[in-house]
Amino acid sequence: MQTVLPNLRGKIVVLYLINRSLEHVAVLEDPHFENLGDRLFIMGVVPDGTSPNDWATGITSTVAWDRVEEYLVFDTLEEYLSRAALAWDDTVYQ
C-alpha cells in the first residue's frame, strides 16, 4: 500500500516534533515533500515573523517527516499569526 501525502503547497504548516516541547515548533511556508537518502522530509521556507528576531526568515528548513507528531495547516501567514497570538497569555504558551 502506497502512502498518500498531503498536498500542502501554498499553505503555512506548523509542525510539532517528537520529543520537543510545544514552544519549539517548526513553521514552514509552501512546504513540499522530498526523499533524501532513505527518509522522507518536509521542506519549506521559514516565514516572516515566525522565528526569534526573524533570524531565519526566508531560509529553507527541512524536517524529517517521521519526527512529526502533529501538524496544523493554515491558509495564510496572517491567519497563523492571528491564531498564534491567541495562544500567548502573559508570555506563557497555552
PyMOL Python script that loads the backbone (N, CA, C, O; Angstrom):
from pymol import cmd

cmd.read_pdbstr("""\
ATOM      1  N   MET A   1       0.839  -1.185   0.000  1.00  0.00           N
ATOM      2  CA  MET A   1       0.000   0.000   0.000  1.00  0.00           C
ATOM      3  C   MET A   1       0.882   1.247   0.000  1.00  0.00           C
ATOM      4  O   MET A   1       1.793   1.367   0.820  1.00  0.00           O
ATOM      5  N   GLN A   2       0.616   2.154  -0.902  1.00  0.00           N
ATOM      6  CA  GLN A   2       1.399   3.380  -1.012  1.00  0.00           C
ATOM      7  C   GLN A   2       0.804   4.466  -0.115  1.00  0.00           C
ATOM      8  O   GLN A   2      -0.412   4.652  -0.070  1.00  0.00           O
ATOM      9  N   THR A   3       1.680   5.182   0.597  1.00  0.00           N
ATOM     10  CA  THR A   3       1.250   6.263   1.463  1.00  0.00           C
ATOM     11  C   THR A   3       0.899   7.485   0.627  1.00  0.00           C
ATOM     12  O   THR A   3       1.648   7.867  -0.272  1.00  0.00           O
ATOM     13  N   VAL A   4      -0.238   8.093   0.926  1.00  0.00           N
ATOM     14  CA  VAL A   4      -0.645   9.316   0.249  1.00  0.00           C
ATOM     15  C   VAL A   4      -0.281  10.481   1.153  1.00  0.00           C
ATOM     16  O   VAL A   4      -0.744  10.563   2.290  1.00  0.00           O
ATOM     17  N   LEU A   5       0.546  11.373   0.646  1.00  0.00           N
ATOM     18  CA  LEU A   5       0.992  12.524   1.413  1.00  0.00           C
ATOM     19  C   LEU A   5       0.074  13.708   1.142  1.00  0.00           C
ATOM     20  O   LEU A   5      -0.445  13.856   0.036  1.00  0.00           O
ATOM     21  N   PRO A   6      -0.126  14.555   2.158  1.00  0.00           N
ATOM     22  CA  PRO A   6      -0.986  15.721   1.946  1.00  0.00           C
ATOM     23  C   PRO A   6      -0.332  16.733   1.010  1.00  0.00           C
ATOM     24  O   PRO A   6       0.889  16.891   1.009  1.00  0.00           O
ATOM     25  N   ASN A   7      -1.145  17.407   0.226  1.00  0.00           N
ATOM     26  CA  ASN A   7      -0.657  18.496  -0.623  1.00  0.00           C
ATOM     27  C   ASN A   7      -0.730  19.774   0.206  1.00  0.00           C
ATOM     28  O   ASN A   7      -1.821  20.284   0.464  1.00  0.00           O
ATOM     29  N   LEU A   8       0.409  20.289   0.621  1.00  0.00           N
ATOM     30  CA  LEU A   8       0.470  21.462   1.488  1.00  0.00           C
ATOM     31  C   LEU A   8       1.002  22.693   0.765  1.00  0.00           C
ATOM     32  O   LEU A   8       1.266  23.715   1.397  1.00  0.00           O
ATOM     33  N   ARG A   9       1.160  22.608  -0.534  1.00  0.00           N
ATOM     34  CA  ARG A   9       1.665  23.737  -1.312  1.00  0.00           C
ATOM     35  C   ARG A   9       0.789  24.969  -1.097  1.00  0.00           C
ATOM     36  O   ARG A   9      -0.439  24.889  -1.104  1.00  0.00           O
ATOM     37  N   GLY A  10       1.451  26.108  -0.906  1.00  0.00           N
ATOM     38  CA  GLY A  10       0.736  27.354  -0.729  1.00  0.00           C
ATOM     39  C   GLY A  10       0.196  27.585   0.673  1.00  0.00           C
ATOM     40  O   GLY A  10      -0.431  28.613   0.929  1.00  0.00           O
ATOM     41  N   LYS A  11       0.426  26.651   1.582  1.00  0.00           N
ATOM     42  CA  LYS A  11      -0.092  26.743   2.951  1.00  0.00           C
ATOM     43  C   LYS A  11       1.024  27.133   3.922  1.00  0.00           C
ATOM     44  O   LYS A  11       2.204  27.141   3.573  1.00  0.00           O
ATOM     45  N   ILE A  12       0.616  27.454   5.146  1.00  0.00           N
ATOM     46  CA  ILE A  12       1.527  27.616   6.274  1.00  0.00           C
ATOM     47  C   ILE A  12       1.300  26.403   7.158  1.00  0.00           C
ATOM     48  O   ILE A  12       0.163  26.106   7.525  1.00  0.00           O
ATOM     49  N   VAL A  13       2.366  25.701   7.501  1.00  0.00           N
ATOM     50  CA  VAL A  13       2.249  24.483   8.295  1.00  0.00           C
ATOM     51  C   VAL A  13       3.093  24.615   9.563  1.00  0.00           C
ATOM     52  O   VAL A  13       4.265  24.988   9.515  1.00  0.00           O
ATOM     53  N   VAL A  14       2.467  24.300  10.692  1.00  0.00           N
ATOM     54  CA  VAL A  14       3.149  24.289  11.981  1.00  0.00           C
ATOM     55  C   VAL A  14       3.374  22.832  12.354  1.00  0.00           C
ATOM     56  O   VAL A  14       2.427  22.048  12.424  1.00  0.00           O
ATOM     57  N   LEU A  15       4.628  22.472  12.593  1.00  0.00           N
ATOM     58  CA  LEU A  15       4.994  21.093  12.902  1.00  0.00           C
ATOM     59  C   LEU A  15       5.352  20.957  14.376  1.00  0.00           C
ATOM     60  O   LEU A  15       6.217  21.671  14.884  1.00  0.00           O
ATOM     61  N   TYR A  16       4.688  20.042  15.050  1.00  0.00           N
ATOM     62  CA  TYR A  16       5.027  19.678  16.423  1.00  0.00           C
ATOM     63  C   TYR A  16       5.860  18.405  16.331  1.00  0.00           C
ATOM     64  O   TYR A  16       5.427  17.410  15.751  1.00  0.00           O
ATOM     65  N   LEU A  17       7.048  18.443  16.904  1.00  0.00           N
ATOM     66  CA  LEU A  17       8.006  17.363  16.719  1.00  0.00           C
ATOM     67  C   LEU A  17       8.092  16.450  17.930  1.00  0.00           C
ATOM     68  O   LEU A  17       7.907  16.887  19.066  1.00  0.00           O
ATOM     69  N   ILE A  18       8.372  15.199  17.680  1.00  0.00           N
ATOM     70  CA  ILE A  18       8.546  14.208  18.737  1.00  0.00           C
ATOM     71  C   ILE A  18       9.696  14.642  19.648  1.00  0.00           C
ATOM     72  O   ILE A  18      10.744  15.086  19.178  1.00  0.00           O
ATOM     73  N   ASN A  19       9.480  14.508  20.953  1.00  0.00           N
ATOM     74  CA  ASN A  19      10.491  14.810  21.975  1.00  0.00           C
ATOM     75  C   ASN A  19      10.907  16.274  22.011  1.00  0.00           C
ATOM     76  O   ASN A  19      12.026  16.587  22.419  1.00  0.00           O
ATOM     77  N   ARG A  20      10.028  17.171  21.594  1.00  0.00           N
ATOM     78  CA  ARG A  20      10.281  18.608  21.703  1.00  0.00           C
ATOM     79  C   ARG A  20       9.106  19.253  22.414  1.00  0.00           C
ATOM     80  O   ARG A  20       7.968  18.797  22.299  1.00  0.00           O
ATOM     81  N   SER A  21       9.388  20.312  23.145  1.00  0.00           N
ATOM     82  CA  SER A  21       8.317  20.999  23.863  1.00  0.00           C
ATOM     83  C   SER A  21       7.399  21.713  22.877  1.00  0.00           C
ATOM     84  O   SER A  21       7.760  21.937  21.722  1.00  0.00           O
ATOM     85  N   LEU A  22       6.208  22.066  23.352  1.00  0.00           N
ATOM     86  CA  LEU A  22       5.231  22.746  22.494  1.00  0.00           C
ATOM     87  C   LEU A  22       5.708  24.106  22.025  1.00  0.00           C
ATOM     88  O   LEU A  22       5.231  24.615  21.010  1.00  0.00           O
ATOM     89  N   GLU A  23       6.649  24.705  22.754  1.00  0.00           N
ATOM     90  CA  GLU A  23       7.167  26.012  22.366  1.00  0.00           C
ATOM     91  C   GLU A  23       8.142  25.923  21.196  1.00  0.00           C
ATOM     92  O   GLU A  23       8.418  26.927  20.538  1.00  0.00           O
ATOM     93  N   HIS A  24       8.654  24.744  20.941  1.00  0.00           N
ATOM     94  CA  HIS A  24       9.645  24.564  19.881  1.00  0.00           C
ATOM     95  C   HIS A  24       9.009  23.866  18.685  1.00  0.00           C
ATOM     96  O   HIS A  24       9.122  22.653  18.510  1.00  0.00           O
ATOM     97  N   VAL A  25       8.346  24.665  17.879  1.00  0.00           N
ATOM     98  CA  VAL A  25       7.702  24.150  16.681  1.00  0.00           C
ATOM     99  C   VAL A  25       8.481  24.619  15.458  1.00  0.00           C
ATOM    100  O   VAL A  25       9.283  25.551  15.530  1.00  0.00           O
ATOM    101  N   ALA A  26       8.233  23.968  14.360  1.00  0.00           N
ATOM    102  CA  ALA A  26       8.780  24.424  13.077  1.00  0.00           C
ATOM    103  C   ALA A  26       7.604  24.966  12.271  1.00  0.00           C
ATOM    104  O   ALA A  26       6.560  24.321  12.180  1.00  0.00           O
ATOM    105  N   VAL A  27       7.774  26.141  11.692  1.00  0.00           N
ATOM    106  CA  VAL A  27       6.736  26.752  10.852  1.00  0.00           C
ATOM    107  C   VAL A  27       7.298  26.846   9.438  1.00  0.00           C
ATOM    108  O   VAL A  27       8.372  27.408   9.221  1.00  0.00           O
ATOM    109  N   LEU A  28       6.561  26.291   8.482  1.00  0.00           N
ATOM    110  CA  LEU A  28       7.009  26.274   7.093  1.00  0.00           C
ATOM    111  C   LEU A  28       5.973  26.908   6.188  1.00  0.00           C
ATOM    112  O   LEU A  28       4.767  26.739   6.374  1.00  0.00           O
ATOM    113  N   GLU A  29       6.464  27.632   5.216  1.00  0.00           N
ATOM    114  CA  GLU A  29       5.603  28.231   4.196  1.00  0.00           C
ATOM    115  C   GLU A  29       5.786  27.466   2.893  1.00  0.00           C
ATOM    116  O   GLU A  29       6.909  27.148   2.499  1.00  0.00           O
ATOM    117  N   ASP A  30       4.668  27.172   2.227  1.00  0.00           N
ATOM    118  CA  ASP A  30       4.675  26.484   0.937  1.00  0.00           C
ATOM    119  C   ASP A  30       5.489  25.181   0.976  1.00  0.00           C
ATOM    120  O   ASP A  30       6.358  24.966   0.131  1.00  0.00           O
ATOM    121  N   PRO A  31       5.205  24.311   1.959  1.00  0.00           N
ATOM    122  CA  PRO A  31       6.012  23.095   2.085  1.00  0.00           C
ATOM    123  C   PRO A  31       5.706  22.042   1.020  1.00  0.00           C
ATOM    124  O   PRO A  31       4.632  22.012   0.420  1.00  0.00           O
ATOM    125  N   HIS A  32       6.693  21.192   0.819  1.00  0.00           N
ATOM    126  CA  HIS A  32       6.553  20.049  -0.075  1.00  0.00           C
ATOM    127  C   HIS A  32       7.391  18.910   0.499  1.00  0.00           C
ATOM    128  O   HIS A  32       8.199  19.119   1.404  1.00  0.00           O
ATOM    129  N   PHE A  33       7.196  17.724  -0.026  1.00  0.00           N
ATOM    130  CA  PHE A  33       7.906  16.546   0.463  1.00  0.00           C
ATOM    131  C   PHE A  33       9.010  16.147  -0.506  1.00  0.00           C
ATOM    132  O   PHE A  33       8.863  16.251  -1.723  1.00  0.00           O
ATOM    133  N   GLU A  34      10.121  15.688   0.067  1.00  0.00           N
ATOM    134  CA  GLU A  34      11.235  15.161  -0.730  1.00  0.00           C
ATOM    135  C   GLU A  34      11.856  13.984  -0.002  1.00  0.00           C
ATOM    136  O   GLU A  34      11.936  13.963   1.226  1.00  0.00           O
ATOM    137  N   ASN A  35      12.292  13.012  -0.777  1.00  0.00           N
ATOM    138  CA  ASN A  35      13.058  11.910  -0.222  1.00  0.00           C
ATOM    139  C   ASN A  35      14.533  12.285  -0.282  1.00  0.00           C
ATOM    140  O   ASN A  35      15.051  12.648  -1.338  1.00  0.00           O
ATOM    141  N   LEU A  36      15.187  12.193   0.840  1.00  0.00           N
ATOM    142  CA  LEU A  36      16.631  12.418   0.933  1.00  0.00           C
ATOM    143  C   LEU A  36      17.237  11.167   1.535  1.00  0.00           C
ATOM    144  O   LEU A  36      16.967  10.828   2.687  1.00  0.00           O
ATOM    145  N   GLY A  37      18.057  10.481   0.752  1.00  0.00           N
ATOM    146  CA  GLY A  37      18.550   9.187   1.213  1.00  0.00           C
ATOM    147  C   GLY A  37      17.367   8.248   1.316  1.00  0.00           C
ATOM    148  O   GLY A  37      16.588   8.107   0.374  1.00  0.00           O
ATOM    149  N   ASP A  38      17.237   7.607   2.464  1.00  0.00           N
ATOM    150  CA  ASP A  38      16.143   6.664   2.673  1.00  0.00           C
ATOM    151  C   ASP A  38      15.018   7.242   3.528  1.00  0.00           C
ATOM    152  O   ASP A  38      14.175   6.497   4.028  1.00  0.00           O
ATOM    153  N   ARG A  39      14.996   8.574   3.700  1.00  0.00           N
ATOM    154  CA  ARG A  39      13.989   9.183   4.573  1.00  0.00           C
ATOM    155  C   ARG A  39      13.175  10.235   3.831  1.00  0.00           C
ATOM    156  O   ARG A  39      13.641  10.869   2.885  1.00  0.00           O
ATOM    157  N   LEU A  40      11.954  10.392   4.297  1.00  0.00           N
ATOM    158  CA  LEU A  40      11.053  11.398   3.753  1.00  0.00           C
ATOM    159  C   LEU A  40      11.147  12.659   4.601  1.00  0.00           C
ATOM    160  O   LEU A  40      11.101  12.593   5.830  1.00  0.00           O
ATOM    161  N   PHE A  41      11.278  13.802   3.944  1.00  0.00           N
ATOM    162  CA  PHE A  41      11.376  15.087   4.618  1.00  0.00           C
ATOM    163  C   PHE A  41      10.307  16.026   4.097  1.00  0.00           C
ATOM    164  O   PHE A  41       9.885  15.928   2.945  1.00  0.00           O
ATOM    165  N   ILE A  42       9.868  16.943   4.961  1.00  0.00           N
ATOM    166  CA  ILE A  42       9.016  18.044   4.551  1.00  0.00           C
ATOM    167  C   ILE A  42       9.902  19.280   4.526  1.00  0.00           C
ATOM    168  O   ILE A  42      10.631  19.552   5.480  1.00  0.00           O
ATOM    169  N   MET A  43       9.836  20.018   3.441  1.00  0.00           N
ATOM    170  CA  MET A  43      10.711  21.169   3.235  1.00  0.00           C
ATOM    171  C   MET A  43       9.879  22.395   2.918  1.00  0.00           C
ATOM    172  O   MET A  43       8.870  22.311   2.218  1.00  0.00           O
ATOM    173  N   GLY A  44      10.309  23.532   3.436  1.00  0.00           N
ATOM    174  CA  GLY A  44       9.632  24.786   3.148  1.00  0.00           C
ATOM    175  C   GLY A  44      10.489  25.947   3.598  1.00  0.00           C
ATOM    176  O   GLY A  44      11.613  25.757   4.063  1.00  0.00           O
ATOM    177  N   VAL A  45       9.968  27.133   3.463  1.00  0.00           N
ATOM    178  CA  VAL A  45      10.687  28.350   3.822  1.00  0.00           C
ATOM    179  C   VAL A  45      10.145  28.851   5.159  1.00  0.00           C
ATOM    180  O   VAL A  45       8.939  28.801   5.403  1.00  0.00           O
ATOM    181  N   VAL A  46      11.037  29.332   6.022  1.00  0.00           N
ATOM    182  CA  VAL A  46      10.626  29.919   7.296  1.00  0.00           C
ATOM    183  C   VAL A  46       9.994  31.283   6.999  1.00  0.00           C
ATOM    184  O   VAL A  46      10.660  32.171   6.468  1.00  0.00           O
ATOM    185  N   PRO A  47       8.703  31.453   7.342  1.00  0.00           N
ATOM    186  CA  PRO A  47       8.042  32.720   7.037  1.00  0.00           C
ATOM    187  C   PRO A  47       8.398  33.845   8.007  1.00  0.00           C
ATOM    188  O   PRO A  47       8.833  33.605   9.133  1.00  0.00           O
ATOM    189  N   ASP A  48       8.205  35.046   7.551  1.00  0.00           N
ATOM    190  CA  ASP A  48       8.451  36.248   8.342  1.00  0.00           C
ATOM    191  C   ASP A  48       7.615  36.224   9.614  1.00  0.00           C
ATOM    192  O   ASP A  48       6.429  35.894   9.583  1.00  0.00           O
ATOM    193  N   GLY A  49       8.242  36.576  10.734  1.00  0.00           N
ATOM    194  CA  GLY A  49       7.521  36.667  11.998  1.00  0.00           C
ATOM    195  C   GLY A  49       7.388  35.373  12.763  1.00  0.00           C
ATOM    196  O   GLY A  49       6.655  35.317  13.750  1.00  0.00           O
ATOM    197  N   THR A  50       8.086  34.317  12.328  1.00  0.00           N
ATOM    198  CA  THR A  50       7.914  33.017  12.993  1.00  0.00           C
ATOM    199  C   THR A  50       9.174  32.480  13.646  1.00  0.00           C
ATOM    200  O   THR A  50       9.162  31.382  14.203  1.00  0.00           O
ATOM    201  N   SER A  51      10.267  33.242  13.585  1.00  0.00           N
ATOM    202  CA  SER A  51      11.490  32.844  14.293  1.00  0.00           C
ATOM    203  C   SER A  51      11.949  34.031  15.140  1.00  0.00           C
ATOM    204  O   SER A  51      11.692  35.180  14.781  1.00  0.00           O
ATOM    205  N   PRO A  52      12.624  33.766  16.258  1.00  0.00           N
ATOM    206  CA  PRO A  52      13.063  34.860  17.129  1.00  0.00           C
ATOM    207  C   PRO A  52      13.858  35.913  16.355  1.00  0.00           C
ATOM    208  O   PRO A  52      14.849  35.600  15.695  1.00  0.00           O
ATOM    209  N   ASN A  53      13.410  37.157  16.448  1.00  0.00           N
ATOM    210  CA  ASN A  53      14.052  38.282  15.754  1.00  0.00           C
ATOM    211  C   ASN A  53      14.145  38.069  14.248  1.00  0.00           C
ATOM    212  O   ASN A  53      14.957  38.701  13.572  1.00  0.00           O
ATOM    213  N   ASP A  54      13.316  37.182  13.732  1.00  0.00           N
ATOM    214  CA  ASP A  54      13.282  36.853  12.298  1.00  0.00           C
ATOM    215  C   ASP A  54      14.636  36.430  11.734  1.00  0.00           C
ATOM    216  O   ASP A  54      14.921  36.653  10.557  1.00  0.00           O
ATOM    217  N   TRP A  55      15.460  35.824  12.573  1.00  0.00           N
ATOM    218  CA  TRP A  55      16.802  35.444  12.129  1.00  0.00           C
ATOM    219  C   TRP A  55      16.778  34.384  11.026  1.00  0.00           C
ATOM    220  O   TRP A  55      17.729  34.287  10.251  1.00  0.00           O
ATOM    221  N   ALA A  56      15.712  33.593  10.943  1.00  0.00           N
ATOM    222  CA  ALA A  56      15.671  32.521   9.947  1.00  0.00           C
ATOM    223  C   ALA A  56      14.709  32.813   8.796  1.00  0.00           C
ATOM    224  O   ALA A  56      14.499  31.952   7.941  1.00  0.00           O
ATOM    225  N   THR A  57      14.129  33.995   8.757  1.00  0.00           N
ATOM    226  CA  THR A  57      13.170  34.342   7.701  1.00  0.00           C
ATOM    227  C   THR A  57      13.776  34.127   6.313  1.00  0.00           C
ATOM    228  O   THR A  57      14.880  34.586   6.022  1.00  0.00           O
ATOM    229  N   GLY A  58      13.028  33.420   5.469  1.00  0.00           N
ATOM    230  CA  GLY A  58      13.448  33.199   4.089  1.00  0.00           C
ATOM    231  C   GLY A  58      14.387  32.029   3.882  1.00  0.00           C
ATOM    232  O   GLY A  58      14.749  31.719   2.747  1.00  0.00           O
ATOM    233  N   ILE A  59      14.787  31.374   4.963  1.00  0.00           N
ATOM    234  CA  ILE A  59      15.704  30.236   4.871  1.00  0.00           C
ATOM    235  C   ILE A  59      14.899  28.950   4.669  1.00  0.00           C
ATOM    236  O   ILE A  59      13.835  28.782   5.264  1.00  0.00           O
ATOM    237  N   THR A  60      15.398  28.060   3.844  1.00  0.00           N
ATOM    238  CA  THR A  60      14.757  26.759   3.669  1.00  0.00           C
ATOM    239  C   THR A  60      15.001  25.919   4.910  1.00  0.00           C
ATOM    240  O   THR A  60      16.126  25.821   5.400  1.00  0.00           O
ATOM    241  N   SER A  61      13.937  25.316   5.410  1.00  0.00           N
ATOM    242  CA  SER A  61      14.019  24.438   6.574  1.00  0.00           C
ATOM    243  C   SER A  61      13.528  23.056   6.168  1.00  0.00           C
ATOM    244  O   SER A  61      12.596  22.924   5.376  1.00  0.00           O
ATOM    245  N   THR A  62      14.156  22.047   6.711  1.00  0.00           N
ATOM    246  CA  THR A  62      13.835  20.665   6.371  1.00  0.00           C
ATOM    247  C   THR A  62      13.650  19.870   7.654  1.00  0.00           C
ATOM    248  O   THR A  62      14.483  19.937   8.558  1.00  0.00           O
ATOM    249  N   VAL A  63      12.558  19.116   7.733  1.00  0.00           N
ATOM    250  CA  VAL A  63      12.246  18.317   8.916  1.00  0.00           C
ATOM    251  C   VAL A  63      11.930  16.897   8.463  1.00  0.00           C
ATOM    252  O   VAL A  63      11.174  16.690   7.514  1.00  0.00           O
ATOM    253  N   ALA A  64      12.513  15.932   9.146  1.00  0.00           N
ATOM    254  CA  ALA A  64      12.198  14.532   8.840  1.00  0.00           C
ATOM    255  C   ALA A  64      10.734  14.268   9.179  1.00  0.00           C
ATOM    256  O   ALA A  64      10.302  14.519  10.304  1.00  0.00           O
ATOM    257  N   TRP A  65       9.975  13.766   8.218  1.00  0.00           N
ATOM    258  CA  TRP A  65       8.545  13.563   8.390  1.00  0.00           C
ATOM    259  C   TRP A  65       8.264  12.557   9.513  1.00  0.00           C
ATOM    260  O   TRP A  65       7.236  12.656  10.182  1.00  0.00           O
ATOM    261  N   ASP A  66       9.154  11.603   9.722  1.00  0.00           N
ATOM    262  CA  ASP A  66       8.925  10.621  10.787  1.00  0.00           C
ATOM    263  C   ASP A  66       9.152  11.196  12.187  1.00  0.00           C
ATOM    264  O   ASP A  66       8.922  10.500  13.176  1.00  0.00           O
ATOM    265  N   ARG A  67       9.592  12.436  12.289  1.00  0.00           N
ATOM    266  CA  ARG A  67       9.773  13.115  13.576  1.00  0.00           C
ATOM    267  C   ARG A  67       8.578  14.020  13.901  1.00  0.00           C
ATOM    268  O   ARG A  67       8.530  14.625  14.972  1.00  0.00           O
ATOM    269  N   VAL A  68       7.622  14.110  12.981  1.00  0.00           N
ATOM    270  CA  VAL A  68       6.451  14.962  13.182  1.00  0.00           C
ATOM    271  C   VAL A  68       5.382  14.175  13.926  1.00  0.00           C
ATOM    272  O   VAL A  68       4.965  13.098  13.500  1.00  0.00           O
ATOM    273  N   GLU A  69       4.946  14.744  15.056  1.00  0.00           N
ATOM    274  CA  GLU A  69       3.909  14.108  15.860  1.00  0.00           C
ATOM    275  C   GLU A  69       2.525  14.647  15.508  1.00  0.00           C
ATOM    276  O   GLU A  69       1.534  13.917  15.538  1.00  0.00           O
ATOM    277  N   GLU A  70       2.472  15.931  15.175  1.00  0.00           N
ATOM    278  CA  GLU A  70       1.214  16.593  14.837  1.00  0.00           C
ATOM    279  C   GLU A  70       1.535  17.787  13.952  1.00  0.00           C
ATOM    280  O   GLU A  70       2.629  18.348  14.024  1.00  0.00           O
ATOM    281  N   TYR A  71       0.578  18.173  13.118  1.00  0.00           N
ATOM    282  CA  TYR A  71       0.785  19.395  12.340  1.00  0.00           C
ATOM    283  C   TYR A  71      -0.537  20.128  12.161  1.00  0.00           C
ATOM    284  O   TYR A  71      -1.610  19.526  12.121  1.00  0.00           O
ATOM    285  N   LEU A  72      -0.422  21.450  12.054  1.00  0.00           N
ATOM    286  CA  LEU A  72      -1.572  22.315  11.818  1.00  0.00           C
ATOM    287  C   LEU A  72      -1.378  23.001  10.472  1.00  0.00           C
ATOM    288  O   LEU A  72      -0.259  23.362  10.110  1.00  0.00           O
ATOM    289  N   VAL A  73      -2.463  23.179   9.735  1.00  0.00           N
ATOM    290  CA  VAL A  73      -2.401  23.781   8.411  1.00  0.00           C
ATOM    291  C   VAL A  73      -3.221  25.082   8.411  1.00  0.00           C
ATOM    292  O   VAL A  73      -4.379  25.099   8.827  1.00  0.00           O
ATOM    293  N   PHE A  74      -2.604  26.151   7.943  1.00  0.00           N
ATOM    294  CA  PHE A  74      -3.256  27.455   7.831  1.00  0.00           C
ATOM    295  C   PHE A  74      -3.215  27.895   6.375  1.00  0.00           C
ATOM    296  O   PHE A  74      -2.257  27.607   5.656  1.00  0.00           O
ATOM    297  N   ASP A  75      -4.255  28.591   5.948  1.00  0.00           N
ATOM    298  CA  ASP A  75      -4.315  29.063   4.561  1.00  0.00           C
ATOM    299  C   ASP A  75      -3.357  30.216   4.297  1.00  0.00           C
ATOM    300  O   ASP A  75      -2.818  30.342   3.198  1.00  0.00           O
ATOM    301  N   THR A  76      -3.139  31.074   5.325  1.00  0.00           N
ATOM    302  CA  THR A  76      -2.285  32.245   5.130  1.00  0.00           C
ATOM    303  C   THR A  76      -1.404  32.469   6.356  1.00  0.00           C
ATOM    304  O   THR A  76      -1.688  31.966   7.443  1.00  0.00           O
ATOM    305  N   LEU A  77      -0.348  33.220   6.163  1.00  0.00           N
ATOM    306  CA  LEU A  77       0.516  33.598   7.278  1.00  0.00           C
ATOM    307  C   LEU A  77      -0.256  34.470   8.260  1.00  0.00           C
ATOM    308  O   LEU A  77      -0.081  34.343   9.472  1.00  0.00           O
ATOM    309  N   GLU A  78      -1.095  35.339   7.758  1.00  0.00           N
ATOM    310  CA  GLU A  78      -1.884  36.216   8.626  1.00  0.00           C
ATOM    311  C   GLU A  78      -2.800  35.413   9.541  1.00  0.00           C
ATOM    312  O   GLU A  78      -2.948  35.740  10.719  1.00  0.00           O
ATOM    313  N   GLU A  79      -3.410  34.369   9.003  1.00  0.00           N
ATOM    314  CA  GLU A  79      -4.271  33.502   9.820  1.00  0.00           C
ATOM    315  C   GLU A  79      -3.461  32.836  10.923  1.00  0.00           C
ATOM    316  O   GLU A  79      -3.883  32.807  12.079  1.00  0.00           O
ATOM    317  N   TYR A  80      -2.296  32.301  10.566  1.00  0.00           N
ATOM    318  CA  TYR A  80      -1.446  31.664  11.573  1.00  0.00           C
ATOM    319  C   TYR A  80      -1.043  32.651  12.659  1.00  0.00           C
ATOM    320  O   TYR A  80      -1.177  32.345  13.844  1.00  0.00           O
ATOM    321  N   LEU A  81      -0.549  33.834  12.280  1.00  0.00           N
ATOM    322  CA  LEU A  81      -0.084  34.809  13.270  1.00  0.00           C
ATOM    323  C   LEU A  81      -1.222  35.268  14.172  1.00  0.00           C
ATOM    324  O   LEU A  81      -1.020  35.469  15.369  1.00  0.00           O
ATOM    325  N   SER A  82      -2.408  35.433  13.613  1.00  0.00           N
ATOM    326  CA  SER A  82      -3.566  35.837  14.399  1.00  0.00           C
ATOM    327  C   SER A  82      -3.934  34.770  15.429  1.00  0.00           C
ATOM    328  O   SER A  82      -4.194  35.087  16.590  1.00  0.00           O
ATOM    329  N   ARG A  83      -3.955  33.540  15.015  1.00  0.00           N
ATOM    330  CA  ARG A  83      -4.299  32.456  15.937  1.00  0.00           C
ATOM    331  C   ARG A  83      -3.189  32.194  16.945  1.00  0.00           C
ATOM    332  O   ARG A  83      -3.463  31.893  18.107  1.00  0.00           O
ATOM    333  N   ALA A  84      -1.944  32.305  16.510  1.00  0.00           N
ATOM    334  CA  ALA A  84      -0.825  32.095  17.432  1.00  0.00           C
ATOM    335  C   ALA A  84      -0.838  33.139  18.539  1.00  0.00           C
ATOM    336  O   ALA A  84      -0.472  32.843  19.676  1.00  0.00           O
ATOM    337  N   ALA A  85      -1.256  34.358  18.215  1.00  0.00           N
ATOM    338  CA  ALA A  85      -1.327  35.418  19.221  1.00  0.00           C
ATOM    339  C   ALA A  85      -2.318  35.062  20.322  1.00  0.00           C
ATOM    340  O   ALA A  85      -2.151  35.494  21.462  1.00  0.00           O
ATOM    341  N   LEU A  86      -3.343  34.287  20.001  1.00  0.00           N
ATOM    342  CA  LEU A  86      -4.326  33.861  20.998  1.00  0.00           C
ATOM    343  C   LEU A  86      -3.729  32.879  22.009  1.00  0.00           C
ATOM    344  O   LEU A  86      -4.229  32.749  23.126  1.00  0.00           O
ATOM    345  N   ALA A  87      -2.654  32.187  21.608  1.00  0.00           N
ATOM    346  CA  ALA A  87      -2.050  31.174  22.473  1.00  0.00           C
ATOM    347  C   ALA A  87      -1.182  31.774  23.562  1.00  0.00           C
ATOM    348  O   ALA A  87      -0.827  31.082  24.515  1.00  0.00           O
ATOM    349  N   TRP A  88      -0.838  33.034  23.442  1.00  0.00           N
ATOM    350  CA  TRP A  88       0.048  33.679  24.407  1.00  0.00           C
ATOM    351  C   TRP A  88      -0.766  34.442  25.444  1.00  0.00           C
ATOM    352  O   TRP A  88      -1.629  35.251  25.103  1.00  0.00           O
ATOM    353  N   ASP A  89      -0.480  34.176  26.704  1.00  0.00           N
ATOM    354  CA  ASP A  89      -1.124  34.876  27.804  1.00  0.00           C
ATOM    355  C   ASP A  89      -0.046  35.173  28.835  1.00  0.00           C
ATOM    356  O   ASP A  89       0.408  34.265  29.532  1.00  0.00           O
ATOM    357  N   ASP A  90       0.370  36.427  28.941  1.00  0.00           N
ATOM    358  CA  ASP A  90       1.450  36.803  29.855  1.00  0.00           C
ATOM    359  C   ASP A  90       2.718  35.987  29.577  1.00  0.00           C
ATOM    360  O   ASP A  90       3.376  35.511  30.502  1.00  0.00           O
ATOM    361  N   THR A  91       3.048  35.833  28.293  1.00  0.00           N
ATOM    362  CA  THR A  91       4.234  35.135  27.794  1.00  0.00           C
ATOM    363  C   THR A  91       4.259  33.651  28.131  1.00  0.00           C
ATOM    364  O   THR A  91       5.325  33.035  28.103  1.00  0.00           O
ATOM    365  N   VAL A  92       3.110  33.064  28.449  1.00  0.00           N
ATOM    366  CA  VAL A  92       3.036  31.616  28.657  1.00  0.00           C
ATOM    367  C   VAL A  92       2.283  31.017  27.485  1.00  0.00           C
ATOM    368  O   VAL A  92       1.142  31.387  27.210  1.00  0.00           O
ATOM    369  N   TYR A  93       2.917  30.109  26.813  1.00  0.00           N
ATOM    370  CA  TYR A  93       2.309  29.452  25.661  1.00  0.00           C
ATOM    371  C   TYR A  93       1.269  28.460  26.144  1.00  0.00           C
ATOM    372  O   TYR A  93       1.571  27.621  26.993  1.00  0.00           O
ATOM    373  N   GLN A  94       0.060  28.535  25.630  1.00  0.00           N
ATOM    374  CA  GLN A  94      -1.036  27.672  26.078  1.00  0.00           C
ATOM    375  C   GLN A  94      -1.220  26.516  25.118  1.00  0.00           C
ATOM    376  O   GLN A  94      -2.097  25.677  25.322  1.00  0.00           O
TER     377      GLN A  94
END
""", "prot")
cmd.dss("prot")
cmd.show_as("cartoon", "prot")
cmd.util.cbc("prot")
cmd.orient("prot")
